[in-house]
Amino acid sequence: MPELNTHLFPADEDDLHGWLLSGALYLLIEGNMRVGLIACESASVAFLKGMKIAEEVILPRYRGRGLAAQAQRLLRRHLTQCQSDASLMTGTILPANLASIKTAERAGRTCILKYQFLTA
């Protein structure tokens, strides 16, 4: 998505290493193939506390198959079983990132906060 290139940045090695050490990084497997990863961490977004999706990547050849939405649903189920405060899954998605918005909606997540600012 070229229009998002200046706004989205992939996680760096330090982020991935930190998530791996803290148990917040999950590999996405379909059959016996690694198809991507998802990372989440305890965080607050605005006034809401919950688990924030910090990174989600599906390898290009596996995109378009609903794997990201399925991963979010499975992650939420897993976190809810493991942690009582994990029932709220948050994250910030840029309005221009329509693919991620559709993924979140297919995963059963609802947009509740939007900020629109205009210059005076």
C-alpha positions in Angstrom: 0.0 0.0 0.0 2.1 2.9 -1.3 0.0 5.6 0.4 0.8 4.1 3.8 4.6 3.7 3.3 5.4 6.9 5.2 3.1 6.0 8.1 3.7 2.3 8.7 7.0 0.9 9.8 7.8 -2.8 10.4 8.9 -4.0 13.8 12.6 -4.0 14.2 14.7 -6.9 15.6 14.7 -5.4 19.1 10.9 -5.3 19.2 10.7 -8.9 17.9 13.3 -10.1 20.4 11.4 -8.4 23.3 8.1 -9.9 22.3 9.7 -13.3 21.9 11.3 -13.1 25.4 8.1 -11.9 27.0 5.9 -14.5 25.4 4.0 -12.0 23.4 5.0 -13.2 19.9 3.0 -15.9 18.2 3.9 -17.7 15.0 1.0 -18.3 12.6 1.0 -21.8 11.3 -1.3 -23.3 8.6 -0.8 -27.0 8.1 3.0 -27.3 8.6 3.8 -23.9 7.1 4.7 -20.7 8.9 2.5 -18.1 7.3 3.1 -15.1 9.5 3.3 -13.7 13.0 1.2 -11.7 15.5 2.5 -9.9 18.6 0.5 -8.3 21.4 1.2 -6.6 24.6 -0.6 -5.2 27.6 -1.2 -1.5 26.8 -3.6 1.4 27.1 -5.2 3.1 24.1 -6.8 6.4 25.2 -8.6 5.4 28.4 -9.0 1.7 27.5 -6.7 -1.0 29.0 -6.3 -4.3 27.3 -4.1 -6.2 25.0 -2.8 -4.2 22.0 -1.9 -5.9 18.8 1.6 -4.4 18.2 2.4 -6.3 15.0 0.7 -8.6 12.6 2.3 -9.9 9.4 1.0 -12.5 6.9 3.5 -13.5 4.3 2.5 -12.3 0.8 1.7 -15.7 -0.7 -0.8 -16.4 2.1 -2.6 -13.1 2.1 -6.3 -12.9 1.0 -7.3 -16.1 2.8 -8.7 -14.6 6.0 -5.7 -15.8 8.1 -5.1 -12.4 9.8 -8.7 -12.3 11.1 -8.6 -15.9 12.1 -5.3 -15.2 14.0 -6.9 -12.3 15.9 -9.9 -14.4 16.9 -7.7 -17.3 18.1 -5.3 -14.9 19.9 -8.2 -13.3 21.7 -9.6 -16.7 22.7 -6.2 -17.8 23.9 -5.5 -14.6 25.9 -9.0 -14.6 27.5 -8.3 -18.2 28.7 -4.9 -17.2 30.1 -5.5 -13.7 31.5 -8.6 -12.3 33.0 -7.8 -8.7 31.8 -7.2 -9.8 28.2 -10.8 -9.7 27.0 -10.4 -6.3 25.4 -8.1 -6.4 22.3 -7.1 -2.9 21.2 -5.0 -1.5 18.4 -4.6 1.6 16.3 -5.3 1.4 12.6 -4.8 4.3 10.2 -8.0 5.2 8.4 -6.3 4.7 5.0 -5.4 1.1 5.9 -8.6 -0.4 4.7 -7.2 -3.9 4.6 -6.4 -3.8 8.3 -9.7 -2.3 9.1 -11.6 -5.0 7.2 -9.4 -7.6 8.9 -10.3 -6.2 12.4 -14.0 -6.2 11.5 -13.9 -9.8 10.2 -12.2 -10.7 13.5 -15.2 -9.3 15.4 -13.6 -6.1 16.5 -15.4 -2.8 16.5 -14.0 0.7 15.8 -14.9 2.8 18.8 -12.5 5.8 18.7 -11.8 8.0 15.7 -10.0 11.3 15.8 -10.6 13.9 13.0 -8.6 17.1 13.2 -8.8 20.1 10.9 -6.5 23.1 10.7 -7.9 26.4 11.7 
